[in-house]
């Protein structure tokens, strides 16, 4: 099972003039396109051969088009069968390496 979990920093979201639903909308559209279920509010899961690919590609896609996206979260994790990765930290590392 592959799960992508979004935990918002409500103050940052509010200060930026956004809503949590607005920020989840791109993921919800992606989920609908690829058969990913929103199992709880802000928690998206998929099982099967293509699960990691279709869930994980949202992370690279959204940060490539809007790097500010990661600033609205307290926690944003990708969980692959119990092994969790911090999407915020990994995205920042990737962009730091790319900038060199």
JOKA-V998112 format. One record per backbone hydrogen bond with DSSP energy under -0.5 kcal/mol. NH is the residue of the N-H (numbers start at 1). CO is the residue of the C=O. E is the energy in kcal/mol with one decimal. If there is no record, write none. Layout:
BEGIN
nh->{NH & NH}
co->{CO & CO}
e->{E & E}
END
This chain:
BEGIN
nh->{2 & 3 & 4 & 5 & 5 & 6 & 7 & 8 & 9 & 10 & 13 & 14 & 15 & 16 & 17 & 18 & 23 & 24 & 25 & 26 & 28 & 29 & 30 & 31 & 32 & 33 & 34 & 35 & 35 & 36 & 37 & 39 & 39 & 40 & 43 & 44 & 45 & 46 & 51 & 54 & 55 & 56 & 57 & 58 & 59 & 59 & 60 & 61 & 62 & 63 & 64 & 65 & 66 & 69 & 70 & 71 & 72 & 73 & 74 & 75 & 77 & 78 & 79 & 79 & 80 & 80 & 81 & 81 & 83 & 84 & 85 & 87 & 87 & 88 & 90 & 91 & 92 & 93 & 94 & 95 & 96 & 97 & 98 & 99 & 100 & 100}
co->{46 & 79 & 44 & 3 & 77 & 42 & 75 & 6 & 72 & 8 & 9 & 10 & 11 & 12 & 14 & 13 & 19 & 20 & 21 & 22 & 24 & 25 & 26 & 27 & 28 & 29 & 30 & 31 & 32 & 31 & 45 & 37 & 43 & 43 & 40 & 4 & 37 & 2 & 48 & 50 & 51 & 52 & 53 & 55 & 55 & 56 & 56 & 57 & 58 & 59 & 60 & 61 & 62 & 66 & 67 & 68 & 69 & 70 & 7 & 7 & 5 & 85 & 3 & 77 & 78 & 83 & 1 & 79 & 80 & 82 & 78 & 76 & 85 & 76 & 86 & 87 & 88 & 89 & 90 & 91 & 92 & 93 & 94 & 95 & 96 & 97}
e->{-2.9 & -2.7 & -2.8 & -0.5 & -2.7 & -2.7 & -2.9 & -0.5 & -2.5 & -0.9 & -2.4 & -2.5 & -2.9 & -1.8 & -1.5 & -2.5 & -2.0 & -2.0 & -1.4 & -0.5 & -2.6 & -2.4 & -2.1 & -3.2 & -2.2 & -1.9 & -1.7 & -0.8 & -0.5 & -2.5 & -2.5 & -1.1 & -1.3 & -1.2 & -2.3 & -2.7 & -3.0 & -2.2 & -1.3 & -2.6 & -2.4 & -2.4 & -2.0 & -1.1 & -0.5 & -0.8 & -1.2 & -2.1 & -2.9 & -1.9 & -1.8 & -1.5 & -2.0 & -1.9 & -1.2 & -1.9 & -1.4 & -1.2 & -2.8 & -1.9 & -1.8 & -2.4 & -3.3 & -0.5 & -0.5 & -2.6 & -2.7 & -0.7 & -1.9 & -0.7 & -2.4 & -2.4 & -0.9 & -0.7 & -2.5 & -2.1 & -2.3 & -2.4 & -2.4 & -2.3 & -2.1 & -2.4 & -2.2 & -1.6 & -0.7 & -0.8}
END
